[in-house]
Amino acid sequence: MPLQPCFVGIDVSQASLDIAVRPTAETWQVSNDEAGITALVPQLQALAPTLIVLEATGGYHGLVTAALATASLPVVVVNPASPKTRRNLLR
């Protein structure tokens, strides 16, 4: 039986990253700095996610996005303010 796909959402703020996993509903928080991101990467690698989605937040997402991409994790950045993004989410 194939494993169920795992998806990760990261809510980005200046001070922290709030992580939510589907379908397990697991959640946790790390600091949005080098130490927090260094701890986060192996946690996400262990999950082997199908996709990691995080929001564009005026630059606060840059460090974590770079770390996830460098670790070859499947990461995308979305702009929640974009009309196209809102339209696609409502479908």
PDB file of N, CA, C and O in Angstrom:
ATOM      1  N   MET A   1       0.850  -1.181   0.000  1.00  0.00           N
ATOM      2  CA  MET A   1       0.000   0.000   0.000  1.00  0.00           C
ATOM      3  C   MET A   1       0.893   1.240   0.000  1.00  0.00           C
ATOM      4  O   MET A   1       1.764   1.369   0.860  1.00  0.00           O
ATOM      5  N   PRO A   2       0.690   2.157  -0.954  1.00  0.00           N
ATOM      6  CA  PRO A   2       1.536   3.353  -1.015  1.00  0.00           C
ATOM      7  C   PRO A   2       1.296   4.262   0.186  1.00  0.00           C
ATOM      8  O   PRO A   2       0.203   4.302   0.749  1.00  0.00           O
ATOM      9  N   LEU A   3       2.330   4.977   0.557  1.00  0.00           N
ATOM     10  CA  LEU A   3       2.211   5.937   1.649  1.00  0.00           C
ATOM     11  C   LEU A   3       1.338   7.107   1.219  1.00  0.00           C
ATOM     12  O   LEU A   3       1.325   7.494   0.050  1.00  0.00           O
ATOM     13  N   GLN A   4       0.616   7.658   2.175  1.00  0.00           N
ATOM     14  CA  GLN A   4      -0.222   8.816   1.909  1.00  0.00           C
ATOM     15  C   GLN A   4       0.673  10.039   1.733  1.00  0.00           C
ATOM     16  O   GLN A   4       1.623  10.214   2.497  1.00  0.00           O
ATOM     17  N   PRO A   5       0.390  10.897   0.739  1.00  0.00           N
ATOM     18  CA  PRO A   5       1.202  12.096   0.558  1.00  0.00           C
ATOM     19  C   PRO A   5       1.176  12.978   1.799  1.00  0.00           C
ATOM     20  O   PRO A   5       0.174  13.051   2.511  1.00  0.00           O
ATOM     21  N   CYS A   6       2.283  13.637   2.037  1.00  0.00           N
ATOM     22  CA  CYS A   6       2.432  14.539   3.181  1.00  0.00           C
ATOM     23  C   CYS A   6       2.628  15.953   2.636  1.00  0.00           C
ATOM     24  O   CYS A   6       3.453  16.179   1.750  1.00  0.00           O
ATOM     25  N   PHE A   7       1.873  16.883   3.167  1.00  0.00           N
ATOM     26  CA  PHE A   7       1.979  18.283   2.765  1.00  0.00           C
ATOM     27  C   PHE A   7       2.264  19.131   4.000  1.00  0.00           C
ATOM     28  O   PHE A   7       1.735  18.872   5.081  1.00  0.00           O
ATOM     29  N   VAL A   8       3.106  20.145   3.825  1.00  0.00           N
ATOM     30  CA  VAL A   8       3.501  20.998   4.937  1.00  0.00           C
ATOM     31  C   VAL A   8       3.190  22.444   4.570  1.00  0.00           C
ATOM     32  O   VAL A   8       3.500  22.903   3.470  1.00  0.00           O
ATOM     33  N   GLY A   9       2.575  23.146   5.507  1.00  0.00           N
ATOM     34  CA  GLY A   9       2.345  24.576   5.363  1.00  0.00           C
ATOM     35  C   GLY A   9       3.142  25.307   6.430  1.00  0.00           C
ATOM     36  O   GLY A   9       3.178  24.881   7.584  1.00  0.00           O
ATOM     37  N   ILE A  10       3.774  26.396   6.051  1.00  0.00           N
ATOM     38  CA  ILE A  10       4.558  27.181   7.002  1.00  0.00           C
ATOM     39  C   ILE A  10       4.036  28.610   6.991  1.00  0.00           C
ATOM     40  O   ILE A  10       4.074  29.295   5.969  1.00  0.00           O
ATOM     41  N   ASP A  11       3.546  29.047   8.151  1.00  0.00           N
ATOM     42  CA  ASP A  11       3.114  30.431   8.331  1.00  0.00           C
ATOM     43  C   ASP A  11       4.330  31.211   8.821  1.00  0.00           C
ATOM     44  O   ASP A  11       4.892  30.908   9.873  1.00  0.00           O
ATOM     45  N   VAL A  12       4.720  32.200   8.059  1.00  0.00           N
ATOM     46  CA  VAL A  12       5.963  32.922   8.309  1.00  0.00           C
ATOM     47  C   VAL A  12       5.679  34.263   8.978  1.00  0.00           C
ATOM     48  O   VAL A  12       4.824  35.026   8.528  1.00  0.00           O
ATOM     49  N   SER A  13       6.401  34.536  10.047  1.00  0.00           N
ATOM     50  CA  SER A  13       6.393  35.866  10.643  1.00  0.00           C
ATOM     51  C   SER A  13       7.841  36.265  10.920  1.00  0.00           C
ATOM     52  O   SER A  13       8.753  35.455  10.756  1.00  0.00           O
ATOM     53  N   GLN A  14       8.047  37.478  11.329  1.00  0.00           N
ATOM     54  CA  GLN A  14       9.403  37.957  11.579  1.00  0.00           C
ATOM     55  C   GLN A  14      10.100  37.117  12.649  1.00  0.00           C
ATOM     56  O   GLN A  14      11.289  36.824  12.522  1.00  0.00           O
ATOM     57  N   ALA A  15       9.382  36.730  13.692  1.00  0.00           N
ATOM     58  CA  ALA A  15       9.992  36.035  14.824  1.00  0.00           C
ATOM     59  C   ALA A  15       9.910  34.516  14.751  1.00  0.00           C
ATOM     60  O   ALA A  15      10.764  33.825  15.305  1.00  0.00           O
ATOM     61  N   SER A  16       8.883  33.985  14.067  1.00  0.00           N
ATOM     62  CA  SER A  16       8.694  32.531  14.134  1.00  0.00           C
ATOM     63  C   SER A  16       8.147  31.945  12.842  1.00  0.00           C
ATOM     64  O   SER A  16       7.655  32.649  11.961  1.00  0.00           O
ATOM     65  N   LEU A  17       8.257  30.622  12.771  1.00  0.00           N
ATOM     66  CA  LEU A  17       7.688  29.833  11.688  1.00  0.00           C
ATOM     67  C   LEU A  17       6.735  28.839  12.332  1.00  0.00           C
ATOM     68  O   LEU A  17       7.143  28.042  13.176  1.00  0.00           O
ATOM     69  N   ASP A  18       5.471  28.881  11.940  1.00  0.00           N
ATOM     70  CA  ASP A  18       4.475  27.944  12.446  1.00  0.00           C
ATOM     71  C   ASP A  18       4.254  26.877  11.382  1.00  0.00           C
ATOM     72  O   ASP A  18       3.853  27.181  10.258  1.00  0.00           O
ATOM     73  N   ILE A  19       4.515  25.637  11.742  1.00  0.00           N
ATOM     74  CA  ILE A  19       4.483  24.538  10.796  1.00  0.00           C
ATOM     75  C   ILE A  19       3.253  23.687  11.049  1.00  0.00           C
ATOM     76  O   ILE A  19       2.931  23.382  12.197  1.00  0.00           O
ATOM     77  N   ALA A  20       2.562  23.299   9.978  1.00  0.00           N
ATOM     78  CA  ALA A  20       1.407  22.405  10.058  1.00  0.00           C
ATOM     79  C   ALA A  20       1.576  21.320   8.998  1.00  0.00           C
ATOM     80  O   ALA A  20       1.964  21.601   7.864  1.00  0.00           O
ATOM     81  N   VAL A  21       1.282  20.085   9.381  1.00  0.00           N
ATOM     82  CA  VAL A  21       1.457  18.938   8.494  1.00  0.00           C
ATOM     83  C   VAL A  21       0.095  18.304   8.216  1.00  0.00           C
ATOM     84  O   VAL A  21      -0.723  18.131   9.120  1.00  0.00           O
ATOM     85  N   ARG A  22      -0.127  17.967   6.966  1.00  0.00           N
ATOM     86  CA  ARG A  22      -1.326  17.233   6.581  1.00  0.00           C
ATOM     87  C   ARG A  22      -0.893  15.943   5.923  1.00  0.00           C
ATOM     88  O   ARG A  22       0.031  15.960   5.110  1.00  0.00           O
ATOM     89  N   PRO A  23      -1.511  14.846   6.235  1.00  0.00           N
ATOM     90  CA  PRO A  23      -2.795  14.667   6.900  1.00  0.00           C
ATOM     91  C   PRO A  23      -2.705  14.427   8.411  1.00  0.00           C
ATOM     92  O   PRO A  23      -3.735  14.179   9.038  1.00  0.00           O
ATOM     93  N   THR A  24      -1.539  14.489   9.006  1.00  0.00           N
ATOM     94  CA  THR A  24      -1.403  14.119  10.422  1.00  0.00           C
ATOM     95  C   THR A  24      -1.904  15.178  11.392  1.00  0.00           C
ATOM     96  O   THR A  24      -2.168  14.864  12.553  1.00  0.00           O
ATOM     97  N   ALA A  25      -2.042  16.414  10.953  1.00  0.00           N
ATOM     98  CA  ALA A  25      -2.457  17.542  11.790  1.00  0.00           C
ATOM     99  C   ALA A  25      -1.406  17.907  12.840  1.00  0.00           C
ATOM    100  O   ALA A  25      -1.709  18.626  13.793  1.00  0.00           O
ATOM    101  N   GLU A  26      -0.195  17.426  12.677  1.00  0.00           N
ATOM    102  CA  GLU A  26       0.897  17.792  13.584  1.00  0.00           C
ATOM    103  C   GLU A  26       1.237  19.265  13.371  1.00  0.00           C
ATOM    104  O   GLU A  26       1.255  19.745  12.237  1.00  0.00           O
ATOM    105  N   THR A  27       1.502  19.975  14.454  1.00  0.00           N
ATOM    106  CA  THR A  27       1.912  21.374  14.369  1.00  0.00           C
ATOM    107  C   THR A  27       3.050  21.633  15.348  1.00  0.00           C
ATOM    108  O   THR A  27       3.145  20.982  16.388  1.00  0.00           O
ATOM    109  N   TRP A  28       3.896  22.569  15.015  1.00  0.00           N
ATOM    110  CA  TRP A  28       4.929  23.029  15.932  1.00  0.00           C
ATOM    111  C   TRP A  28       5.451  24.372  15.443  1.00  0.00           C
ATOM    112  O   TRP A  28       5.099  24.834  14.358  1.00  0.00           O
ATOM    113  N   GLN A  29       6.289  24.987  16.256  1.00  0.00           N
ATOM    114  CA  GLN A  29       6.828  26.309  15.950  1.00  0.00           C
ATOM    115  C   GLN A  29       8.330  26.313  16.185  1.00  0.00           C
ATOM    116  O   GLN A  29       8.830  25.697  17.126  1.00  0.00           O
ATOM    117  N   VAL A  30       9.038  27.017  15.311  1.00  0.00           N
ATOM    118  CA  VAL A  30      10.470  27.262  15.501  1.00  0.00           C
ATOM    119  C   VAL A  30      10.712  28.747  15.294  1.00  0.00           C
ATOM    120  O   VAL A  30       9.888  29.448  14.707  1.00  0.00           O
ATOM    121  N   SER A  31      11.838  29.212  15.778  1.00  0.00           N
ATOM    122  CA  SER A  31      12.182  30.618  15.565  1.00  0.00           C
ATOM    123  C   SER A  31      12.602  30.830  14.112  1.00  0.00           C
ATOM    124  O   SER A  31      13.192  29.947  13.489  1.00  0.00           O
ATOM    125  N   ASN A  32      12.294  31.996  13.590  1.00  0.00           N
ATOM    126  CA  ASN A  32      12.657  32.328  12.218  1.00  0.00           C
ATOM    127  C   ASN A  32      14.044  32.959  12.217  1.00  0.00           C
ATOM    128  O   ASN A  32      14.222  34.141  11.922  1.00  0.00           O
ATOM    129  N   ASP A  33      15.011  32.125  12.559  1.00  0.00           N
ATOM    130  CA  ASP A  33      16.410  32.540  12.549  1.00  0.00           C
ATOM    131  C   ASP A  33      17.244  31.309  12.198  1.00  0.00           C
ATOM    132  O   ASP A  33      16.706  30.222  11.992  1.00  0.00           O
ATOM    133  N   GLU A  34      18.536  31.489  12.133  1.00  0.00           N
ATOM    134  CA  GLU A  34      19.403  30.394  11.707  1.00  0.00           C
ATOM    135  C   GLU A  34      19.250  29.152  12.581  1.00  0.00           C
ATOM    136  O   GLU A  34      19.211  28.037  12.061  1.00  0.00           O
ATOM    137  N   ALA A  35      19.163  29.326  13.889  1.00  0.00           N
ATOM    138  CA  ALA A  35      19.043  28.175  14.799  1.00  0.00           C
ATOM    139  C   ALA A  35      17.730  27.427  14.578  1.00  0.00           C
ATOM    140  O   ALA A  35      17.723  26.198  14.504  1.00  0.00           O
ATOM    141  N   GLY A  36      16.633  28.150  14.472  1.00  0.00           N
ATOM    142  CA  GLY A  36      15.336  27.509  14.266  1.00  0.00           C
ATOM    143  C   GLY A  36      15.258  26.790  12.935  1.00  0.00           C
ATOM    144  O   GLY A  36      14.747  25.673  12.856  1.00  0.00           O
ATOM    145  N   ILE A  37      15.759  27.421  11.899  1.00  0.00           N
ATOM    146  CA  ILE A  37      15.712  26.833  10.561  1.00  0.00           C
ATOM    147  C   ILE A  37      16.644  25.625  10.473  1.00  0.00           C
ATOM    148  O   ILE A  37      16.316  24.635   9.817  1.00  0.00           O
ATOM    149  N   THR A  38      17.799  25.701  11.129  1.00  0.00           N
ATOM    150  CA  THR A  38      18.726  24.568  11.151  1.00  0.00           C
ATOM    151  C   THR A  38      18.074  23.360  11.807  1.00  0.00           C
ATOM    152  O   THR A  38      18.309  22.228  11.385  1.00  0.00           O
ATOM    153  N   ALA A  39      17.262  23.583  12.828  1.00  0.00           N
ATOM    154  CA  ALA A  39      16.538  22.481  13.479  1.00  0.00           C
ATOM    155  C   ALA A  39      15.379  21.990  12.607  1.00  0.00           C
ATOM    156  O   ALA A  39      15.066  20.799  12.613  1.00  0.00           O
ATOM    157  N   LEU A  40      14.749  22.884  11.867  1.00  0.00           N
ATOM    158  CA  LEU A  40      13.582  22.548  11.060  1.00  0.00           C
ATOM    159  C   LEU A  40      13.900  21.650   9.870  1.00  0.00           C
ATOM    160  O   LEU A  40      13.155  20.711   9.588  1.00  0.00           O
ATOM    161  N   VAL A  41      14.982  21.925   9.181  1.00  0.00           N
ATOM    162  CA  VAL A  41      15.292  21.203   7.941  1.00  0.00           C
ATOM    163  C   VAL A  41      15.316  19.685   8.136  1.00  0.00           C
ATOM    164  O   VAL A  41      14.650  18.989   7.371  1.00  0.00           O
ATOM    165  N   PRO A  42      16.040  19.130   9.110  1.00  0.00           N
ATOM    166  CA  PRO A  42      16.030  17.667   9.246  1.00  0.00           C
ATOM    167  C   PRO A  42      14.660  17.114   9.661  1.00  0.00           C
ATOM    168  O   PRO A  42      14.317  15.984   9.314  1.00  0.00           O
ATOM    169  N   GLN A  43      13.889  17.900  10.395  1.00  0.00           N
ATOM    170  CA  GLN A  43      12.537  17.458  10.747  1.00  0.00           C
ATOM    171  C   GLN A  43      11.691  17.287   9.491  1.00  0.00           C
ATOM    172  O   GLN A  43      10.952  16.312   9.359  1.00  0.00           O
ATOM    173  N   LEU A  44      11.803  18.236   8.579  1.00  0.00           N
ATOM    174  CA  LEU A  44      11.039  18.150   7.341  1.00  0.00           C
ATOM    175  C   LEU A  44      11.593  17.070   6.414  1.00  0.00           C
ATOM    176  O   LEU A  44      10.826  16.393   5.730  1.00  0.00           O
ATOM    177  N   GLN A  45      12.899  16.902   6.384  1.00  0.00           N
ATOM    178  CA  GLN A  45      13.474  15.836   5.565  1.00  0.00           C
ATOM    179  C   GLN A  45      12.947  14.474   6.016  1.00  0.00           C
ATOM    180  O   GLN A  45      12.679  13.609   5.183  1.00  0.00           O
ATOM    181  N   ALA A  46      12.798  14.277   7.319  1.00  0.00           N
ATOM    182  CA  ALA A  46      12.303  13.006   7.846  1.00  0.00           C
ATOM    183  C   ALA A  46      10.861  12.743   7.415  1.00  0.00           C
ATOM    184  O   ALA A  46      10.458  11.587   7.287  1.00  0.00           O
ATOM    185  N   LEU A  47      10.087  13.796   7.191  1.00  0.00           N
ATOM    186  CA  LEU A  47       8.702  13.632   6.745  1.00  0.00           C
ATOM    187  C   LEU A  47       8.603  13.291   5.259  1.00  0.00           C
ATOM    188  O   LEU A  47       7.588  12.752   4.817  1.00  0.00           O
ATOM    189  N   ALA A  48       9.639  13.599   4.490  1.00  0.00           N
ATOM    190  CA  ALA A  48       9.640  13.400   3.034  1.00  0.00           C
ATOM    191  C   ALA A  48       8.363  13.968   2.405  1.00  0.00           C
ATOM    192  O   ALA A  48       7.612  13.236   1.760  1.00  0.00           O
ATOM    193  N   PRO A  49       8.115  15.267   2.590  1.00  0.00           N
ATOM    194  CA  PRO A  49       6.862  15.847   2.108  1.00  0.00           C
ATOM    195  C   PRO A  49       6.768  15.883   0.589  1.00  0.00           C
ATOM    196  O   PRO A  49       7.770  15.988  -0.119  1.00  0.00           O
ATOM    197  N   THR A  50       5.543  15.792   0.119  1.00  0.00           N
ATOM    198  CA  THR A  50       5.257  15.950  -1.304  1.00  0.00           C
ATOM    199  C   THR A  50       5.456  17.406  -1.706  1.00  0.00           C
ATOM    200  O   THR A  50       5.957  17.699  -2.792  1.00  0.00           O
ATOM    201  N   LEU A  51       5.056  18.316  -0.814  1.00  0.00           N
ATOM    202  CA  LEU A  51       5.167  19.744  -1.093  1.00  0.00           C
ATOM    203  C   LEU A  51       5.171  20.522   0.218  1.00  0.00           C
ATOM    204  O   LEU A  51       4.458  20.180   1.161  1.00  0.00           O
ATOM    205  N   ILE A  52       5.979  21.566   0.260  1.00  0.00           N
ATOM    206  CA  ILE A  52       6.005  22.516   1.370  1.00  0.00           C
ATOM    207  C   ILE A  52       5.587  23.866   0.797  1.00  0.00           C
ATOM    208  O   ILE A  52       6.180  24.353  -0.166  1.00  0.00           O
ATOM    209  N   VAL A  53       4.571  24.460   1.393  1.00  0.00           N
ATOM    210  CA  VAL A  53       4.061  25.754   0.919  1.00  0.00           C
ATOM    211  C   VAL A  53       4.269  26.781   2.017  1.00  0.00           C
ATOM    212  O   VAL A  53       3.910  26.549   3.171  1.00  0.00           O
ATOM    213  N   LEU A  54       4.849  27.914   1.654  1.00  0.00           N
ATOM    214  CA  LEU A  54       4.951  28.998   2.618  1.00  0.00           C
ATOM    215  C   LEU A  54       4.591  30.305   1.952  1.00  0.00           C
ATOM    216  O   LEU A  54       4.617  30.428   0.727  1.00  0.00           O
ATOM    217  N   GLU A  55       4.259  31.269   2.771  1.00  0.00           N
ATOM    218  CA  GLU A  55       3.781  32.541   2.256  1.00  0.00           C
ATOM    219  C   GLU A  55       4.915  33.531   2.058  1.00  0.00           C
ATOM    220  O   GLU A  55       5.885  33.544   2.816  1.00  0.00           O
ATOM    221  N   ALA A  56       4.785  34.352   1.039  1.00  0.00           N
ATOM    222  CA  ALA A  56       5.707  35.460   0.850  1.00  0.00           C
ATOM    223  C   ALA A  56       5.356  36.543   1.853  1.00  0.00           C
ATOM    224  O   ALA A  56       4.210  36.989   1.914  1.00  0.00           O
ATOM    225  N   THR A  57       6.336  36.970   2.640  1.00  0.00           N
ATOM    226  CA  THR A  57       6.040  37.914   3.727  1.00  0.00           C
ATOM    227  C   THR A  57       7.032  39.063   3.771  1.00  0.00           C
ATOM    228  O   THR A  57       7.619  39.340   4.817  1.00  0.00           O
ATOM    229  N   GLY A  58       7.216  39.710   2.682  1.00  0.00           N
ATOM    230  CA  GLY A  58       8.058  40.889   2.680  1.00  0.00           C
ATOM    231  C   GLY A  58       9.506  40.626   3.088  1.00  0.00           C
ATOM    232  O   GLY A  58      10.150  41.494   3.678  1.00  0.00           O
ATOM    233  N   GLY A  59      10.009  39.466   2.785  1.00  0.00           N
ATOM    234  CA  GLY A  59      11.406  39.166   3.061  1.00  0.00           C
ATOM    235  C   GLY A  59      11.647  38.237   4.226  1.00  0.00           C
ATOM    236  O   GLY A  59      12.736  37.673   4.336  1.00  0.00           O
ATOM    237  N   TYR A  60      10.672  38.053   5.100  1.00  0.00           N
ATOM    238  CA  TYR A  60      10.868  37.186   6.259  1.00  0.00           C
ATOM    239  C   TYR A  60      10.938  35.707   5.866  1.00  0.00           C
ATOM    240  O   TYR A  60      11.366  34.871   6.662  1.00  0.00           O
ATOM    241  N   HIS A  61      10.524  35.391   4.659  1.00  0.00           N
ATOM    242  CA  HIS A  61      10.530  34.007   4.191  1.00  0.00           C
ATOM    243  C   HIS A  61      11.831  33.614   3.491  1.00  0.00           C
ATOM    244  O   HIS A  61      12.029  32.439   3.180  1.00  0.00           O
ATOM    245  N   GLY A  62      12.706  34.562   3.242  1.00  0.00           N
ATOM    246  CA  GLY A  62      13.899  34.305   2.428  1.00  0.00           C
ATOM    247  C   GLY A  62      14.840  33.266   2.991  1.00  0.00           C
ATOM    248  O   GLY A  62      15.265  32.368   2.264  1.00  0.00           O
ATOM    249  N   LEU A  63      15.176  33.360   4.258  1.00  0.00           N
ATOM    250  CA  LEU A  63      16.149  32.437   4.858  1.00  0.00           C
ATOM    251  C   LEU A  63      15.627  31.009   4.867  1.00  0.00           C
ATOM    252  O   LEU A  63      16.359  30.084   4.516  1.00  0.00           O
ATOM    253  N   VAL A  64      14.376  30.815   5.262  1.00  0.00           N
ATOM    254  CA  VAL A  64      13.831  29.458   5.313  1.00  0.00           C
ATOM    255  C   VAL A  64      13.647  28.893   3.910  1.00  0.00           C
ATOM    256  O   VAL A  64      13.892  27.706   3.695  1.00  0.00           O
ATOM    257  N   THR A  65      13.228  29.700   2.967  1.00  0.00           N
ATOM    258  CA  THR A  65      13.075  29.228   1.589  1.00  0.00           C
ATOM    259  C   THR A  65      14.413  28.749   1.035  1.00  0.00           C
ATOM    260  O   THR A  65      14.493  27.683   0.424  1.00  0.00           O
ATOM    261  N   ALA A  66      15.447  29.531   1.247  1.00  0.00           N
ATOM    262  CA  ALA A  66      16.778  29.152   0.760  1.00  0.00           C
ATOM    263  C   ALA A  66      17.261  27.859   1.417  1.00  0.00           C
ATOM    264  O   ALA A  66      17.828  26.996   0.748  1.00  0.00           O
ATOM    265  N   ALA A  67      17.038  27.725   2.712  1.00  0.00           N
ATOM    266  CA  ALA A  67      17.485  26.516   3.424  1.00  0.00           C
ATOM    267  C   ALA A  67      16.749  25.284   2.927  1.00  0.00           C
ATOM    268  O   ALA A  67      17.362  24.234   2.737  1.00  0.00           O
ATOM    269  N   LEU A  68      15.441  25.396   2.712  1.00  0.00           N
ATOM    270  CA  LEU A  68      14.665  24.253   2.239  1.00  0.00           C
ATOM    271  C   LEU A  68      15.063  23.872   0.818  1.00  0.00           C
ATOM    272  O   LEU A  68      15.202  22.688   0.510  1.00  0.00           O
ATOM    273  N   ALA A  69      15.247  24.854  -0.042  1.00  0.00           N
ATOM    274  CA  ALA A  69      15.660  24.578  -1.417  1.00  0.00           C
ATOM    275  C   ALA A  69      17.062  23.968  -1.456  1.00  0.00           C
ATOM    276  O   ALA A  69      17.311  23.039  -2.225  1.00  0.00           O
ATOM    277  N   THR A  70      17.967  24.477  -0.642  1.00  0.00           N
ATOM    278  CA  THR A  70      19.330  23.935  -0.580  1.00  0.00           C
ATOM    279  C   THR A  70      19.319  22.477  -0.130  1.00  0.00           C
ATOM    280  O   THR A  70      20.160  21.684  -0.553  1.00  0.00           O
ATOM    281  N   ALA A  71      18.357  22.126   0.737  1.00  0.00           N
ATOM    282  CA  ALA A  71      18.228  20.746   1.227  1.00  0.00           C
ATOM    283  C   ALA A  71      17.437  19.876   0.246  1.00  0.00           C
ATOM    284  O   ALA A  71      17.102  18.735   0.563  1.00  0.00           O
ATOM    285  N   SER A  72      17.141  20.405  -0.934  1.00  0.00           N
ATOM    286  CA  SER A  72      16.390  19.693  -1.981  1.00  0.00           C
ATOM    287  C   SER A  72      14.987  19.285  -1.544  1.00  0.00           C
ATOM    288  O   SER A  72      14.462  18.261  -1.981  1.00  0.00           O
ATOM    289  N   LEU A  73      14.394  20.091  -0.683  1.00  0.00           N
ATOM    290  CA  LEU A  73      13.008  19.856  -0.283  1.00  0.00           C
ATOM    291  C   LEU A  73      12.083  20.570  -1.270  1.00  0.00           C
ATOM    292  O   LEU A  73      12.437  21.636  -1.774  1.00  0.00           O
ATOM    293  N   PRO A  74      10.910  20.008  -1.557  1.00  0.00           N
ATOM    294  CA  PRO A  74       9.997  20.593  -2.546  1.00  0.00           C
ATOM    295  C   PRO A  74       9.236  21.783  -1.959  1.00  0.00           C
ATOM    296  O   PRO A  74       8.194  21.612  -1.327  1.00  0.00           O
ATOM    297  N   VAL A  75       9.760  22.974  -2.169  1.00  0.00           N
ATOM    298  CA  VAL A  75       9.194  24.169  -1.550  1.00  0.00           C
ATOM    299  C   VAL A  75       8.681  25.139  -2.608  1.00  0.00           C
ATOM    300  O   VAL A  75       9.305  25.332  -3.651  1.00  0.00           O
ATOM    301  N   VAL A  76       7.528  25.746  -2.315  1.00  0.00           N
ATOM    302  CA  VAL A  76       6.994  26.823  -3.152  1.00  0.00           C
ATOM    303  C   VAL A  76       6.613  27.977  -2.247  1.00  0.00           C
ATOM    304  O   VAL A  76       6.237  27.782  -1.091  1.00  0.00           O
ATOM    305  N   VAL A  77       6.715  29.177  -2.785  1.00  0.00           N
ATOM    306  CA  VAL A  77       6.341  30.387  -2.065  1.00  0.00           C
ATOM    307  C   VAL A  77       5.130  30.976  -2.777  1.00  0.00           C
ATOM    308  O   VAL A  77       5.150  31.175  -3.992  1.00  0.00           O
ATOM    309  N   VAL A  78       4.080  31.252  -2.016  1.00  0.00           N
ATOM    310  CA  VAL A  78       2.879  31.847  -2.597  1.00  0.00           C
ATOM    311  C   VAL A  78       2.663  33.221  -1.993  1.00  0.00           C
ATOM    312  O   VAL A  78       3.039  33.483  -0.850  1.00  0.00           O
ATOM    313  N   ASN A  79       2.061  34.080  -2.770  1.00  0.00           N
ATOM    314  CA  ASN A  79       1.725  35.416  -2.302  1.00  0.00           C
ATOM    315  C   ASN A  79       0.237  35.453  -2.011  1.00  0.00           C
ATOM    316  O   ASN A  79      -0.565  35.512  -2.943  1.00  0.00           O
ATOM    317  N   PRO A  80      -0.161  35.419  -0.732  1.00  0.00           N
ATOM    318  CA  PRO A  80      -1.581  35.373  -0.415  1.00  0.00           C
ATOM    319  C   PRO A  80      -2.340  36.625  -0.829  1.00  0.00           C
ATOM    320  O   PRO A  80      -3.569  36.601  -0.902  1.00  0.00           O
ATOM    321  N   ALA A  81      -1.642  37.703  -1.099  1.00  0.00           N
ATOM    322  CA  ALA A  81      -2.309  38.943  -1.511  1.00  0.00           C
ATOM    323  C   ALA A  81      -2.589  38.975  -3.007  1.00  0.00           C
ATOM    324  O   ALA A  81      -3.328  39.838  -3.482  1.00  0.00           O
ATOM    325  N   SER A  82      -2.011  38.053  -3.742  1.00  0.00           N
ATOM    326  CA  SER A  82      -2.174  38.040  -5.184  1.00  0.00           C
ATOM    327  C   SER A  82      -3.595  37.635  -5.570  1.00  0.00           C
ATOM    328  O   SER A  82      -4.090  36.615  -5.090  1.00  0.00           O
ATOM    329  N   PRO A  83      -4.258  38.405  -6.423  1.00  0.00           N
ATOM    330  CA  PRO A  83      -5.609  38.025  -6.864  1.00  0.00           C
ATOM    331  C   PRO A  83      -5.631  36.649  -7.515  1.00  0.00           C
ATOM    332  O   PRO A  83      -6.584  35.893  -7.324  1.00  0.00           O
ATOM    333  N   LYS A  84      -4.603  36.313  -8.275  1.00  0.00           N
ATOM    334  CA  LYS A  84      -4.545  35.001  -8.925  1.00  0.00           C
ATOM    335  C   LYS A  84      -4.472  33.892  -7.874  1.00  0.00           C
ATOM    336  O   LYS A  84      -5.132  32.863  -8.021  1.00  0.00           O
ATOM    337  N   THR A  85      -3.683  34.087  -6.822  1.00  0.00           N
ATOM    338  CA  THR A  85      -3.580  33.089  -5.755  1.00  0.00           C
ATOM    339  C   THR A  85      -4.920  32.923  -5.060  1.00  0.00           C
ATOM    340  O   THR A  85      -5.360  31.798  -4.823  1.00  0.00           O
ATOM    341  N   ARG A  86      -5.566  34.017  -4.736  1.00  0.00           N
ATOM    342  CA  ARG A  86      -6.882  33.935  -4.066  1.00  0.00           C
ATOM    343  C   ARG A  86      -7.882  33.209  -4.947  1.00  0.00           C
ATOM    344  O   ARG A  86      -8.648  32.378  -4.460  1.00  0.00           O
ATOM    345  N   ARG A  87      -7.884  33.508  -6.224  1.00  0.00           N
ATOM    346  CA  ARG A  87      -8.828  32.887  -7.152  1.00  0.00           C
ATOM    347  C   ARG A  87      -8.590  31.377  -7.210  1.00  0.00           C
ATOM    348  O   ARG A  87      -9.552  30.609  -7.208  1.00  0.00           O
ATOM    349  N   ASN A  88      -7.334  30.936  -7.263  1.00  0.00           N
ATOM    350  CA  ASN A  88      -7.024  29.515  -7.325  1.00  0.00           C
ATOM    351  C   ASN A  88      -7.375  28.818  -6.018  1.00  0.00           C
ATOM    352  O   ASN A  88      -7.804  27.664  -6.041  1.00  0.00           O
ATOM    353  N   LEU A  89      -7.207  29.481  -4.885  1.00  0.00           N
ATOM    354  CA  LEU A  89      -7.519  28.872  -3.611  1.00  0.00           C
ATOM    355  C   LEU A  89      -9.028  28.693  -3.424  1.00  0.00           C
ATOM    356  O   LEU A  89      -9.464  27.796  -2.704  1.00  0.00           O
ATOM    357  N   LEU A  90      -9.810  29.537  -4.065  1.00  0.00           N
ATOM    358  CA  LEU A  90     -11.262  29.458  -3.893  1.00  0.00           C
ATOM    359  C   LEU A  90     -11.894  28.381  -4.765  1.00  0.00           C
ATOM    360  O   LEU A  90     -13.069  28.060  -4.588  1.00  0.00           O
ATOM    361  N   ARG A  91     -11.153  27.829  -5.681  1.00  0.00           N
ATOM    362  CA  ARG A  91     -11.705  26.784  -6.563  1.00  0.00           C
ATOM    363  C   ARG A  91     -11.883  25.508  -5.842  1.00  0.00           C
ATOM    364  O   ARG A  91     -12.335  24.525  -6.429  1.00  0.00           O
TER     365      ARG A  91
END
